[in-house]
């Protein structure tokens, strides 16, 4: 693993208000992780916002002292840039699913797990349905363990595809529109 994409906290409108307050803790975790792993001089670290509010992004970069550690990657759509990365770090976002579909490992960061406030696979079994970190030390540990040999992350992706893909993504048989139609307008 050399190229890591960190995503902004994107669930302002998702779940309950008791999670909204965890936004700053999420940023503290990902930016502390960036500071720690950057010292190894092995990584290219990038950041992508869900909102494109450049002024806010610059504010949090300055606040957490990471302005010179991370590159902004907002020039193209997510599906066009995902293949440029070895790892994605995020909170609740559709980018989690897009990363898994692209075969790019993803680590879900949840500062304070409130199990009944988020859906599966985010609240699923850690290491099987999701790789979850709740602190920068956990996140750094996963990254460092997989830097030279990402077998753990590759096994996670393979297991997810083999075991959970249909459950969370549906069948890739070209009939998704028909299934949606039948679900919305049953006979």
C-alpha positions in Angstrom: 0.0 0.0 0.0 1.4 3.3 -1.1 -1.4 5.6 -2.2 -4.1 6.2 0.3 -7.3 8.3 -0.2 -9.0 9.7 2.9 -12.6 10.9 2.5 -14.4 13.6 4.4 -17.1 12.8 6.9 -20.0 12.4 4.6 -23.0 11.4 6.6 -24.3 14.7 7.8 -27.8 13.7 6.6 -27.5 10.0 7.5 -28.6 8.3 10.7 -29.2 10.2 13.9 -27.9 13.4 15.4 -25.9 11.5 18.1 -23.5 10.6 15.3 -23.2 14.1 13.8 -21.2 15.2 16.8 -18.5 12.6 16.0 -17.5 14.5 12.8 -14.6 16.3 14.5 -13.4 13.1 16.2 -13.4 11.4 12.7 -11.2 14.2 11.3 -8.9 14.0 14.3 -8.5 10.2 13.7 -7.8 10.4 10.0 -5.5 13.5 10.2 -3.5 12.0 13.2 -3.1 8.9 11.1 -1.9 10.9 8.2 0.7 12.6 10.4 1.9 9.3 11.8 2.2 7.3 8.6 3.7 10.2 6.6 6.8 9.9 8.8 7.6 6.6 7.1 8.1 8.4 3.7 6.3 5.6 1.9 2.9 7.0 1.2 1.1 9.4 -1.0 -1.8 10.7 1.0 -4.8 12.4 -0.7 -8.1 13.8 0.6 -11.4 14.1 -1.1 -14.4 16.0 0.2 -18.0 15.0 -0.2 -19.0 18.6 -0.4 -16.4 20.6 -2.4 -16.5 23.3 0.2 -12.9 24.3 -0.3 -12.9 27.0 2.4 -14.0 24.5 5.0 -11.5 21.9 3.8 -8.7 24.5 4.1 -9.9 25.4 7.6 -9.8 21.8 8.9 -6.4 21.2 7.2 -5.0 24.2 9.0 -6.7 23.4 12.2 -5.4 19.8 12.3 -2.0 20.8 10.8 -2.1 18.6 7.7 -2.1 21.2 5.0 1.3 20.1 3.6 0.7 16.4 4.2 -2.2 15.6 1.9 -3.2 16.4 -1.7 -6.7 17.3 -2.7 -8.1 14.9 -5.2 -11.3 16.5 -6.4 -10.8 17.1 -10.1 -12.7 14.1 -11.4 -15.5 11.8 -10.3 -14.8 9.2 -7.6 -15.4 6.3 -10.0 -12.7 7.7 -12.3 -10.1 8.2 -9.5 -10.6 5.1 -7.3 -8.3 2.9 -9.3 -5.4 5.4 -8.6 -5.4 4.3 -4.9 -4.4 1.2 -3.0 -6.6 2.0 0.0 -9.6 4.2 0.9 -10.4 5.4 4.4 -13.9 6.7 5.0 -17.0 6.9 7.1 -20.5 6.2 5.9 -20.5 6.9 2.2 -21.5 5.3 -1.1 -17.8 5.5 -1.9 -17.4 2.5 0.5 -19.5 0.4 -1.9 -17.7 1.8 -5.0 -14.3 1.0 -3.5 -15.4 -2.6 -2.7 -16.8 -3.0 -6.2 -13.6 -1.8 -7.7 -11.6 -4.2 -5.6 -9.9 -1.4 -3.7 -9.7 -2.1 0.1 -11.5 0.3 2.3 -11.3 1.0 6.0 -14.4 2.3 7.7 -13.6 4.8 10.6 -16.2 5.1 13.3 -15.1 7.1 16.3 -17.9 5.9 18.6 -19.7 2.8 17.4 -23.4 3.2 18.0 -24.6 -0.1 16.6 -28.3 0.7 16.2 -27.6 4.0 14.4 -26.0 2.7 11.3 -26.9 0.0 8.8 -25.0 -3.1 7.7 -22.4 -3.7 6.6 -21.0 -0.7 8.6 -22.3 -2.2 11.8 -21.4 -5.7 10.7 -18.7 -8.1 12.0 -15.3 -6.4 11.9 -12.9 -8.1 9.6 -15.6 -9.8 7.6 -18.4 -7.4 6.5 -16.3 -4.3 7.2 -12.8 -3.4 8.4 -13.5 -0.9 11.1 -11.2 1.3 13.1 -12.2 3.5 16.0 -8.9 5.3 16.7 -5.9 6.5 14.9 -3.8 3.8 16.5 -6.0 1.1 15.1 -6.0 2.7 11.7 -2.2 3.1 11.7 -1.9 -0.5 12.8 -4.0 -1.8 9.9 -2.1 0.4 7.3 1.3 -0.6 8.6 0.4 -4.3 8.8 -0.6 -4.2 5.1 2.0 -1.8 3.6 4.4 -4.4 2.2 2.0 -7.3 1.9 -1.7 -6.3 1.8 -2.8 -10.0 2.0 -5.1 -9.2 4.9 -6.9 -6.5 3.0 -7.0 -8.5 -0.2 -8.5 -11.5 1.7 -11.1 -9.1 3.1 -12.1 -7.9 -0.4 -12.2 -11.5 -1.8 -14.2 -12.7 1.2 -16.6 -9.8 0.9 -17.1 -10.4 -2.8 -17.7 -14.2 -2.3 -19.8 -13.9 0.9 -21.6 -10.6 1.1 -21.6 -9.0 -2.4 -25.1 -10.2 -3.4 -26.5 -9.3 0.0 -25.3 -5.7 -0.1 -24.9 -5.0 -3.8 -27.4 -7.3 -5.5 -27.0 -9.6 -8.4 -24.9 -8.3 -11.3 -27.1 -9.9 -13.9 -28.3 -6.8 -15.9 -31.8 -7.0 -14.4 -31.5 -4.4 -11.5 -34.0 -2.0 -13.2 -36.6 -4.9 -13.5 -36.1 -5.8 -9.8 -36.5 -2.2 -8.7 -39.7 -1.9 -10.8 -41.1 -5.1 -9.4 -40.3 -4.0 -5.8 -41.9 -0.6 -6.3 -44.9 -1.8 -8.3 -45.6 -5.5 -7.4 -48.4 -7.3 -9.2 
